[in-house]
C-alpha cells in the first residue's frame, strides 16, 4: 500500500479536523521512529495514519472496519498493529511495529494536549512538563495513563527519552500541525 492509497482510505472514512490531525501526528512520529530504528518507514507511517480511520464513522466497531479493509488488501502487519493499539483489546504484541503504535498513540495525543495549553505551543514544551502533567489526573483526563506506561514498557524505551523524541518530531512539524 502506498501513502496515497492510505490517504484515500482515510479521507473516505474521516472528516473531523482534530481526528485527522491526531492521525497525522502519529504518522509523523511513527515515521521518525521507523527511520531511527531502521524499519519500513512507509508501513510504520501508514499504521500511524490509519490507526483511528474508522473511529469517527464506526466508533462502536473501531478498529474492526479499518483492520478488515487492510487485511483484504494484504496489509496484515499494519492491520495487526492497528488491532493492537489499545491494551484492553487483548491482542498480542508480536512485532516492534505493534509495540511502537501502542507506545506512540496515547502519549503523542497527550503531548499535543500539553502543547495546546501553552502560549508558545510545542516550541518551549519540555519533557519534565509532560511528566508532571501525566501525574495530574485532571489534565487531559480522557488520556489513559496506563496505556502510556504500558506502551512505553512494551516498546522498551525510557519514558523521558520517548517523550523527548515525540516532542522533537512535533516541533519539527509545528507549522503544519498548528501546535
N, C-alpha and C positions, 0 to 999 in steps of 0.2 A: 504494500500500500504506500502511496506517496502522500506527502503532506497536503498536496492539493486535494486529493481524494478525501483525506481526513477532514479538511476544512469544509468540503461539500457536505459530508455527512453531518458535521457539527451544525452547519447553517440550516440544514433540513430539520434539525431537532430542537435547537436552542435559539431563543430570541433575546433573552434577558441580558442587558449590557453588563450587569455585575457578574452574572454567571459566566458569560463569555470572557470577561477579564480574569476571573478566577482561573478558568481553564488555560488561558494564555500564560498566566504567571506560572502555573505548574508545568506547562510545556517548556517554558524558558529554563526553569530550574532543572527539570529532568534532562533537557538537552545539555546543560552545563555539567551536570553530574556524569552523563554518559561520556562527554569529552574528557573529563577529569579521570574517569575510571577505564577508559579505553573500550567503551561499549558502543553499540549501534545507536548513533545519535538520532537517526530518524525514528527508529522504533521507540526509543525512550521518549522522544518529544511527542510522538503520536499518542502514546499511552497517557501522557500528561494532558494533551489537548482534548482527548475524547473521554477521559475518566468519568465525567459527570454529564456527558452529552444527552443522555435520556432523562436526566433528573427533572427538568422543567416540565416536559410533556407527560412523563410517566413516573411521578415520584414514588408511587406505591410499588412499582415493578423495578425500580432502579437497583442495580445496574443490568438487569437481565436483558433488556432490549438492546442496548449497545453491545453487550457481550455476545448475544446471539448473532447480531449483524456481523461483528468481527469474525466470529467463528465460521460463519457462512462464507466469508471472504478468504478463509485460510489463515487468518491472523491469530493463531492460537496463543502465542506468547503474550501479545498485547491484551487479548481477551482475558486470559487468566490473571494478569496483573490487575486489570480493572475489576475483575470479580473479587479480588482480594484486598481492595484498598480501604477496607474497614474491618477491624479485627472481629467484631461481633457477628460477621457473616460466616465465620469459621471455615474459611477457605485456606488451604495450605500456602505457605510462602516458600516456593520451590526455587526461585531464581533471584538474582540480585535486582532485576527489574521489578519483581513483585514487592520486594522489601523497600526499594527506593521510592516507588509510588506511594506506598503507605507512609513512609517517613516524610515525604515532601508535601503531601496534600494538606492535612490539618495545620501543620506548622507554617507553611507558606501563607495560608489564609490568615492565620493568627498574626504573622509578621506584617501583612498588609494592613490589618486592623490597627496594629500598633503605629504604623506609619501614618494612618489616616487621622489620628488624634494629635499629631504633632504639627506645629505651624510650618516646619521645614519639610514635612513629609519624611520620606525614606532617607533623604540626604544626610541627616545627622543621627539617624537611629543607630544605636549601639547594642551589641549582644546583651550587655548587662541589663539594659532597659527591657528587652524582650523576656529575659529570665525572670525579672521582677514582676512583669505583667502576667507571666504564666502562673505565678503564685497567687495572684489576685483573682479569685474565682468570680468576682462580679464583672470583671473586664472581659468582653467578648465571651459571655457566659455560655454560649452555644458551642464554643470550641471545646471538644472533649480532650482534656489534658491527658487522660490515659492513652488515647490514640497517639498523641505527640510522643509520649515517653516510650510506649511500646514500639512504635515505628522506628524511633531512633535506636532503640536497643536491637531490634531485629536487623536493621541496616548496618549495625556495627560501627556507628560513628559517635563521636563525642558530641553531646548536646550543644555545648558552646561553639564548637567548630562548625557544626551543622547550621546553627543559627547564623553565624558569621558568613558562611558560604551563601546561604539563601539571601541574606541582606545584600551581599555584594552583587549577586545576579540581578536582584530587583533594582539596585542603584544603577547598574549598567543600562537598565531599560526603563528608567523612571519616567522619561518623557512620554514614551509610547503608552505606558501603563497608567499615567496620570497620578502617580503617588509621590 
